[in-house]
Amino acid sequence: MAQSTHTVSGDFDLTMDELRVVARYVVRHAEDVLSVFEQAVPDDPHPRAAIDAAWAFINGADRTKLQRVTSLDAHRAARSAPSEAARLAARSAGDAASAGYLHPIAQAGHILRACASAARIGEVEAGGDTAIGEALLERSRQRATPVLIDVLCRYLPAAGGSSRVARLMGTLDHSLRQAADRPPGHTAASGADVRRRECTS
């Protein structure tokens, strides 16, 4: 299948097909934790609307104001959420809706923050058990397709930080880039392989 029109140009271009792969990756993690927000704030529909908007784009609709507006609404819902877990869940939904608008000056955190947030929510719900977070990161690694990893490796690494979410995000970013540097069964370097090596060097 031919890939669709390129998006914003810069050091590299992203196709709509690639953006849909990224959006699917993000929204799956956001869906995993949506119930955490909805249980805490049952009367706020905005995070669910953001996830629905993400799926509309993933399933072939054009990017429109719908994705931008629902993303902003979900992030506003996050700011007023009553707990860390609910806040992270709503923010993940907002990230899912905006994933179709990645551009070359963004950082890897735009792809991975929802994954790290889902892992952190798992830890919080397990009483702070960091082993749960590590197990959920492993699930995120398993979900990452070659196309997703290739897109990730075109971006600057996830910015560091002192928060637990930032540390989880950095761990996931590093492990995915390491995996990209060791593609199984490759004997000759393709253009994608070169980019992978560059992103881990």
Sine and cosine of phi, psi and omega as CSV:
sin_phi,cos_phi,sin_psi,cos_psi,sin_omega,cos_omega
0.00,0.00,0.75,-0.66,-0.02,-1.00
-0.94,0.33,0.62,-0.79,0.01,-1.00
-0.98,0.19,0.47,-0.88,-0.13,-0.99
-1.00,0.07,-0.05,-1.00,-0.16,-0.99
-0.81,0.58,0.62,-0.78,0.04,-1.00
-0.94,0.34,0.45,-0.89,0.04,-1.00
-0.99,-0.12,-0.50,-0.87,-0.07,-1.00
-0.82,0.57,0.73,-0.68,0.00,-1.00
-1.00,-0.02,0.48,-0.88,0.05,-1.00
-0.21,-0.98,-0.76,-0.65,0.09,-1.00
-0.92,0.40,-0.37,0.93,0.07,-1.00
-0.44,-0.90,0.23,-0.97,0.04,-1.00
-0.92,-0.38,0.45,-0.89,0.12,-0.99
-0.87,-0.49,0.71,-0.70,0.06,-1.00
-1.00,0.05,0.28,-0.96,0.06,-1.00
-0.89,0.46,-0.58,0.81,0.05,-1.00
-0.88,0.48,-0.69,0.73,0.02,-1.00
-0.91,0.42,-0.66,0.75,0.02,-1.00
-0.89,0.45,-0.57,0.82,0.03,-1.00
-0.94,0.35,-0.55,0.83,0.09,-1.00
-0.89,0.46,-0.70,0.71,0.02,-1.00
-0.90,0.45,-0.73,0.69,-0.03,-1.00
-0.88,0.47,-0.62,0.79,0.02,-1.00
-0.90,0.44,-0.66,0.75,0.01,-1.00
-0.88,0.47,-0.72,0.69,-0.04,-1.00
-0.93,0.38,-0.70,0.71,-0.11,-0.99
-0.93,0.37,-0.51,0.86,0.03,-1.00
-0.89,0.46,-0.62,0.79,0.04,-1.00
-0.95,0.31,-0.63,0.78,0.02,-1.00
-0.90,0.44,-0.64,0.77,0.03,-1.00
-0.90,0.45,-0.59,0.81,-0.03,-1.00
-0.85,0.52,-0.49,0.87,-0.12,-0.99
-0.89,-0.45,0.06,1.00,-0.03,-1.00
-0.84,0.55,-0.62,0.78,-0.04,-1.00
-0.88,0.48,-0.45,0.89,0.02,-1.00
-0.89,0.46,-0.69,0.72,0.05,-1.00
-0.93,0.36,-0.71,0.70,-0.10,-1.00
-0.92,0.40,-0.50,0.86,0.09,-1.00
-0.94,0.33,-0.55,0.83,-0.01,-1.00
-0.99,0.16,-0.58,0.81,-0.05,-1.00
-0.73,-0.68,0.96,0.28,-0.16,-0.99
-0.91,0.41,-0.32,0.95,-0.07,-1.00
-0.99,-0.11,0.09,1.00,-0.01,-1.00
-0.96,-0.27,0.94,-0.34,-0.05,-1.00
-1.00,0.03,0.01,1.00,-0.21,-0.98
-0.92,0.39,-0.69,0.72,0.04,-1.00
-0.88,0.48,-0.65,0.76,0.04,-1.00
-0.90,0.44,-0.61,0.79,0.04,-1.00
-0.89,0.45,-0.59,0.81,0.04,-1.00
-0.91,0.42,-0.66,0.75,0.04,-1.00
-0.91,0.42,-0.66,0.75,0.05,-1.00
-0.87,0.49,-0.64,0.77,0.02,-1.00
-0.91,0.41,-0.62,0.79,0.05,-1.00
-0.88,0.47,-0.71,0.70,0.00,-1.00
-0.91,0.42,-0.56,0.83,0.05,-1.00
-0.85,0.52,-0.71,0.71,0.04,-1.00
-0.92,0.40,-0.71,0.70,-0.01,-1.00
-0.85,0.53,-0.61,0.79,-0.06,-1.00
-1.00,0.10,0.14,0.99,0.17,-0.98
0.88,-0.47,-0.15,0.99,0.03,-1.00
-0.94,0.35,0.42,-0.91,0.09,-1.00
-0.93,0.38,0.43,-0.90,0.18,-0.98
-0.94,0.34,0.75,-0.67,0.00,-1.00
-0.67,-0.74,-0.08,-1.00,0.08,-1.00
-0.86,0.50,-0.40,0.92,-0.01,-1.00
-0.82,0.58,-0.73,0.69,-0.02,-1.00
-0.91,0.41,-0.66,0.75,-0.02,-1.00
-0.93,0.38,-0.70,0.71,-0.07,-1.00
-0.92,0.39,-0.71,0.70,-0.02,-1.00
-0.92,0.38,-0.53,0.85,0.08,-1.00
-0.89,0.45,-0.74,0.68,0.01,-1.00
-0.88,0.47,-0.66,0.76,0.01,-1.00
-0.89,0.45,-0.66,0.75,0.01,-1.00
-0.92,0.40,-0.62,0.78,0.02,-1.00
-0.93,0.36,-0.56,0.83,0.11,-0.99
-0.91,0.42,-0.64,0.76,0.05,-1.00
-0.87,0.49,-0.60,0.80,0.01,-1.00
-0.89,0.46,-0.65,0.76,-0.06,-1.00
-0.90,0.43,-0.46,0.89,-0.02,-1.00
-0.97,-0.23,0.15,0.99,-0.02,-1.00
-0.93,0.37,0.51,-0.86,-0.13,-0.99
-0.99,0.10,-0.07,1.00,-0.03,-1.00
-0.52,-0.86,0.29,-0.96,0.04,-1.00
-0.86,0.51,-0.71,0.70,-0.05,-1.00
-0.90,0.45,-0.69,0.72,0.02,-1.00
-0.90,0.43,-0.64,0.77,0.03,-1.00
-0.89,0.47,-0.72,0.69,-0.01,-1.00
-0.91,0.42,-0.59,0.80,0.00,-1.00
-0.91,0.42,-0.71,0.71,0.02,-1.00
-0.92,0.40,-0.64,0.77,0.01,-1.00
-0.90,0.43,-0.59,0.81,0.03,-1.00
-0.89,0.45,-0.63,0.77,0.06,-1.00
-0.89,0.46,-0.66,0.75,0.07,-1.00
-0.88,0.47,-0.64,0.77,0.04,-1.00
-0.89,0.46,-0.60,0.80,0.00,-1.00
-0.90,0.44,-0.69,0.72,-0.02,-1.00
-0.91,0.41,-0.55,0.84,-0.05,-1.00
-1.00,0.00,-0.05,1.00,-0.08,-1.00
-0.89,0.46,-0.44,0.90,0.03,-1.00
-0.95,0.31,-0.07,1.00,-0.02,-1.00
-0.93,-0.36,0.40,0.91,0.11,-0.99
-0.85,0.52,0.51,-0.86,0.04,-1.00
-0.56,-0.83,0.25,-0.97,-0.17,-0.99
-0.89,0.46,-0.28,0.96,0.00,-1.00
-1.00,-0.07,0.04,1.00,0.04,-1.00
-0.97,0.26,0.08,-1.00,0.07,-1.00
-0.89,-0.46,0.21,-0.98,-0.06,-1.00
-0.87,0.49,-0.39,0.92,0.02,-1.00
-0.85,0.53,-0.47,0.88,0.04,-1.00
-0.91,0.41,-0.40,0.91,0.02,-1.00
-1.00,-0.03,-0.57,0.82,-0.23,-0.97
-0.96,-0.29,-0.16,0.99,-0.11,-0.99
-0.90,0.43,-0.63,0.78,0.01,-1.00
-0.91,0.42,-0.58,0.82,0.05,-1.00
-0.89,0.45,-0.75,0.67,0.00,-1.00
-0.91,0.42,-0.58,0.81,0.02,-1.00
-0.91,0.41,-0.66,0.75,0.04,-1.00
-0.89,0.47,-0.64,0.77,0.04,-1.00
-0.91,0.42,-0.66,0.75,0.02,-1.00
-0.91,0.41,-0.65,0.76,0.04,-1.00
-0.87,0.50,-0.66,0.76,0.06,-1.00
-0.86,0.51,-0.66,0.76,0.04,-1.00
-0.90,0.44,-0.72,0.69,-0.03,-1.00
-0.87,0.49,-0.70,0.72,-0.03,-1.00
-0.94,0.33,-0.33,0.94,0.05,-1.00
-0.99,-0.14,0.35,0.94,0.05,-1.00
0.96,0.27,0.43,0.90,0.03,-1.00
1.00,0.00,0.28,0.96,-0.03,-1.00
-0.96,0.29,0.96,-0.29,-0.05,-1.00
-0.94,0.35,-0.35,0.94,0.05,-1.00
-0.90,0.44,-0.52,0.85,0.05,-1.00
-0.91,0.41,-0.69,0.72,0.03,-1.00
-0.87,0.50,-0.68,0.73,0.01,-1.00
-0.90,0.43,-0.63,0.78,0.03,-1.00
-0.90,0.43,-0.62,0.78,0.02,-1.00
-0.94,0.33,-0.53,0.85,0.11,-0.99
-0.90,0.44,-0.61,0.79,0.03,-1.00
-0.89,0.45,-0.63,0.78,0.09,-1.00
-0.87,0.49,-0.66,0.75,0.03,-1.00
-0.90,0.44,-0.62,0.78,0.05,-1.00
-0.88,0.47,-0.67,0.74,-0.02,-1.00
-0.92,0.39,-0.50,0.87,0.00,-1.00
-0.97,0.23,-0.34,0.94,-0.09,-1.00
-0.96,0.29,0.89,-0.45,0.02,-1.00
-0.99,0.12,0.28,-0.96,0.08,-1.00
-0.82,0.57,-0.61,0.79,0.02,-1.00
-0.91,0.41,-0.68,0.73,0.03,-1.00
-0.86,0.50,-0.70,0.71,-0.02,-1.00
-0.92,0.39,-0.61,0.79,0.03,-1.00
-0.89,0.46,-0.68,0.74,0.06,-1.00
-0.90,0.44,-0.71,0.71,0.01,-1.00
-0.81,0.58,-0.67,0.74,-0.09,-1.00
-0.95,0.30,-0.11,0.99,0.11,-0.99
-1.00,0.06,-0.17,0.99,-0.07,-1.00
-0.98,-0.20,0.36,-0.93,0.17,-0.99
-0.87,0.49,0.56,-0.83,0.04,-1.00
-0.84,0.54,0.39,-0.92,0.04,-1.00
-0.84,0.54,0.72,-0.69,-0.01,-1.00
-0.91,0.41,0.63,-0.77,0.03,-1.00
-0.96,0.29,0.18,-0.98,0.02,-1.00
-0.07,-1.00,0.18,-0.98,-0.06,-1.00
-1.00,-0.03,-0.25,0.97,-0.04,-1.00
-0.96,0.29,0.36,-0.93,0.03,-1.00
-0.90,0.45,-0.63,0.77,0.03,-1.00
-0.88,0.48,-0.69,0.73,0.01,-1.00
-0.88,0.47,-0.64,0.77,0.00,-1.00
-0.93,0.37,-0.65,0.76,0.05,-1.00
-0.90,0.44,-0.64,0.77,0.01,-1.00
-0.90,0.43,-0.68,0.73,0.03,-1.00
-0.90,0.44,-0.62,0.78,0.04,-1.00
-0.89,0.45,-0.71,0.70,0.00,-1.00
-0.91,0.41,-0.69,0.73,0.01,-1.00
-0.85,0.53,-0.74,0.68,-0.03,-1.00
-0.89,0.45,-0.68,0.73,-0.06,-1.00
-0.93,0.36,-0.59,0.80,0.03,-1.00
-0.93,0.36,-0.61,0.80,0.04,-1.00
-0.93,0.36,-0.58,0.82,0.08,-1.00
-0.90,0.43,-0.67,0.74,0.03,-1.00
-0.88,0.47,-0.61,0.79,0.01,-1.00
-0.92,0.40,-0.46,0.89,-0.02,-1.00
-0.98,0.22,-0.17,0.99,-0.01,-1.00
-0.78,-0.63,0.88,0.47,-0.01,-1.00
-0.90,0.44,0.79,-0.61,-0.05,-1.00
-0.93,0.37,0.68,-0.74,0.13,-0.99
0.98,0.20,0.11,0.99,-0.01,-1.00
-1.00,-0.01,0.74,-0.67,0.06,-1.00
-0.90,-0.43,-0.32,0.95,0.02,-1.00
-0.84,-0.55,0.56,-0.83,-0.05,-1.00
-1.00,0.10,0.85,-0.52,0.14,-0.99
-1.00,-0.04,0.09,-1.00,0.06,-1.00
-0.86,0.52,-0.64,0.77,0.02,-1.00
-0.91,0.42,-0.61,0.79,0.02,-1.00
-0.89,0.46,-0.65,0.76,0.00,-1.00
-0.89,0.46,-0.69,0.72,0.02,-1.00
-0.88,0.47,-0.63,0.78,0.00,-1.00
-0.88,0.48,-0.72,0.70,-0.01,-1.00
-0.90,0.44,-0.63,0.78,0.00,-1.00
-0.90,0.44,-0.57,0.82,-0.09,-1.00
-0.97,0.24,-0.24,0.97,0.03,-1.00
-0.95,-0.31,-0.06,1.00,-0.05,-1.00
-0.99,0.13,0.00,0.00,0.00,0.00
